[in-house]
Amino acid sequence: MLFDPLSADTFEFNHTYMQLDADNVHLIVGDPDEVFWMASVTKPVSAWAVLVAVQEGKISLDDPAGPEGATIRHLLAHASGVPATPGAPLAEPGKRRIYSDYGFDLLGEAVSAKLGMPIHDWIRAAVLDPLGMDTTKIEGRIGRSGMTTLDSLAKFAQELLRPTLLGPELVTQATTPVFDGIPGILPGFGRQKNNTWGLGMEIRSDKSPHWTGHTFSPRTFGHFGIAGSFLWVDPDIGQAGVFLGEKEFSEEHAQVWPGLTDQMRAL
């Protein structure tokens, strides 16, 4: 196991990161027990909890949710047409990929109503407690409020590498393109002709520029957040990487992350 920062890591602010597979940790840099804001890395965790409810037959991906014509599937895939912040739809469902925190607010409301319980309680019961993510808290908006430690987020990464809470069919739907072929903007990295997303997971595909490096499989999935956080899983090599820091996402992250993630993947 390595503990020294990788050479591509030129960040001077407090941060921590880890590279691992389903069984072992290969790299830890920084304090894995320090709590950081997850920001939008909260979304994959919340999405996984929604999919557990689907798995258990409590809800369906085709249940209406959000604007007219949209479903839980549309909201999970940022394809409902709603804007990033509360407002009227900007497109018909399934026509554009509009990355939306507001969409996840609507998702939480719809799922909570279906389950008859607060969405935060369901996320804890369905994902956080079963995975032992005891230092992760999602108590506000389910698309951006999460607080966690590297050690706790790594447990979720290992769940993505070797799922225990979802069956193969739902895992495939979550981690492969949904409403494939629709355009949109990848926040921080610009317009993409095919802005590929799964259900709560961003799919790397052939996007350029991108926050992961050039060595990654097009099947790589995960998420990054405005908190300067990320989680990636490359299923072609069965490895994952997680990153948390105290500085919010900036041009510095966009410049450093591709090289850093390539070095993490190469371990």
LINWOHU-V557260 format. One record per backbone hydrogen bond with DSSP energy under -0.5 kcal/mol. NH is the residue of the N-H (numbers start at 1). CO is the residue of the C=O. If there is no record, write none. Layout:
NH/CO  NH/CO
This chain:
2/26  9/6  10/8  16/244  17/29  18/242  19/27  20/240  21/24  26/19  27/19  28/2  29/17  32/30  34/31  36/148  38/146  39/146  41/38  42/39  43/40  43/143  45/41  46/42  47/43  48/44  49/45  50/46  51/47  52/48  53/49  54/50  55/51  56/52  57/54  58/53  59/53  63/60  65/70  70/67  72/63  73/61  75/71  76/72  77/73  78/75  79/74  80/74  90/81  91/81  94/79  95/92  96/92  97/183  98/78  98/96  99/97  101/84  102/84  104/100  105/101  106/102  107/103  108/104  109/105  110/106  111/107  112/108  113/109  114/110  115/111  116/112  117/112  122/118  123/119  124/120  125/121  126/122  127/123  128/123  129/124  131/127  132/129  133/128  134/132  136/133  137/147  144/141  145/141  147/137  148/36  150/34  151/32  153/149  154/150  155/151  155/152  156/152  157/153  158/154  159/155  160/156  161/157  162/158  171/167  172/168  173/169  174/170  175/171  176/172  178/197  182/179  184/192  185/97  186/184  186/190  187/185  189/186  190/186  192/184  195/182  196/194  198/201  199/174  200/76  200/198  202/222  203/196  204/220  205/218  207/204  216/213  220/217  221/233  222/202  223/231  225/229  228/225  229/225  230/243  231/223  232/241  233/221  234/239  235/233  237/234  238/234  239/234  240/20  241/232  242/18  243/230  244/16  246/14  249/226  254/250  255/251  256/252  257/253  260/256  261/257  262/258  263/259  264/260  265/261  266/262  267/264
